[in-house]
Amino acid sequence: MTEGGLKLERDFQSEDSAKKIIAHQWHCQVSDLGDFGDIDWVIYRDNRIVAIAEFKRLYRSSERWPNIYFNLKKWLPLMLVGAGLKVPAYFIVQFDDKISYIDVADVDASKHEVNGRNDRGRSSDLQPTILIPVDQMRDL
């Protein structure tokens, strides 16, 4: 979660924890891409990129709601870079009870809505999103 668009300390801790778990489970290294754009991580093994990923931390159980909203502006660069590098592009979500992921190539982008906050009066708070059913994601 963020507060006013800024990451909180607990977000950085969750992200670091998730990177360690993924690195261990997938026998790889996970690094931030920093200012590369809207892609969070590069996942590599033996100095070769094996995947790219967007990470989201949801402070709730995976069973609380049936869908996750995936921002369209995050989906597009993952699709393009994954296709260009010929590697999987994952959307990885850490819930309170587990970490799940889906290859964005398997996401049905026709299931979309405009979502966000409307309590601050900022048009940028509403974004086009893709609905991803939690039960279509794989557990780590």
N, C-alpha and C positions, 0 to 999 in steps of 0.2 A: 504494500500500500504506500501511497505517497500522501503528503500533506501539501496542498497547493502546488502539486506538480514536482515536488522535491522528494528525493528518497530520504527516508529516516534511517537511523543507525540500525534498527532491527531489520530493515530491508537488506542492507549490506551484509549483515550477519547471516540472514537466511540464504542469500545468494551464494555467499562463500561456502556455507554448509552444503547446499545443493550441488555446487560444483565439485566438492570433494566426494560426495556420494556417487555422482555420475562418473567421475574419473575412475573411481574404484570399480563400479559395476561394469563399465564399458571398457576398462583397461585402456584409458586414453588420458589426454590432458585437456583441460578446459580453460580457455583464456578469454578475458574481456576484449571486445573490439574497440572499446573506448569511443573516440570521435568518428568511427567509420560510418556511422549513420544509425539507422533504426534496428540494426542487428546487434544483439547483446553479446553472443559468444561464438568463438570458433572452437571446434572440437577436433583434436588432431592426435595422430599416433605415428611415431617414427618420422616426425616432421612433415607428414602429409595430412592435409585437411580431410577428415572423414565425415564431417557434418558441420552445419551451422545451426544456431538456435536463438530463439527468443525465450526469455525466462519471465515468468509471472508468479508472484507469491500471493496466494489468497489465504487470508487469515480466517479460515472456516473449514468445516468438514467437507470432504468430497461429495458427500451425500446430501448436502443442504439444498442445492438447486440442481436441476438436471442439465443445465447448459452453462457454458463459459462464453463470455463475450471476448472475441479476439479482434482487436482494432485493425481495420483495413490497411491503415498506413504501416502497420507492422507486418501484415501478411504479404503485401506486394514485394518489398525488398527480399524477404525470405524466399519467395517463389523465384524471383529473378536470379538471385545469387546462387541458390541451390541448383537451379537448372543450368546456369552458366558454368558452375564448377563441377556439375554432375555428381553432387553429393546430397544426401538427405538434408532437409531443412526442417528442424523440429520446433514445435511450440511446446515448451516444457512448463508444467504448472506444479508448484509445490503447495499442497493443501496442508492443513494441520495434521492429517492422518496418513498422507502418502505423497509421493511424487509420481505424476503421470505425464505422458507425452504423446504427441501425434505428429506424423510427418505432414507438413502442410499440403503436400501433393495429394493427400487422402482426405482433405477437408472439402466439404461441399459448400463452396463459397456462394452458392445461390440462396443459402439460408442466411439472410442478412437483415439487419435493422439499424436504425439510428438510435443510439443510446448515450447516456451520460447524465450529467447533473444539469439541472435547470434552476437551481436555487441561487446562483451567483450572477445570473444575467449576462454571462459571457458566451458568445456563440461558439467559441472553441471548446466549450465543455461538452457539446454534442458531437459525436463522431460516428461515422459508419462503422458497424461492427459485423462480424461473422459469428453466427451461433455454432458452437461446437458442443455436441452432446458429450458429457463426461464419460458415459458408458462406451463411447467409441475410442477413448484414449487407452493407451497401454500403460500398465503400472511398471514402475522401475523395480 
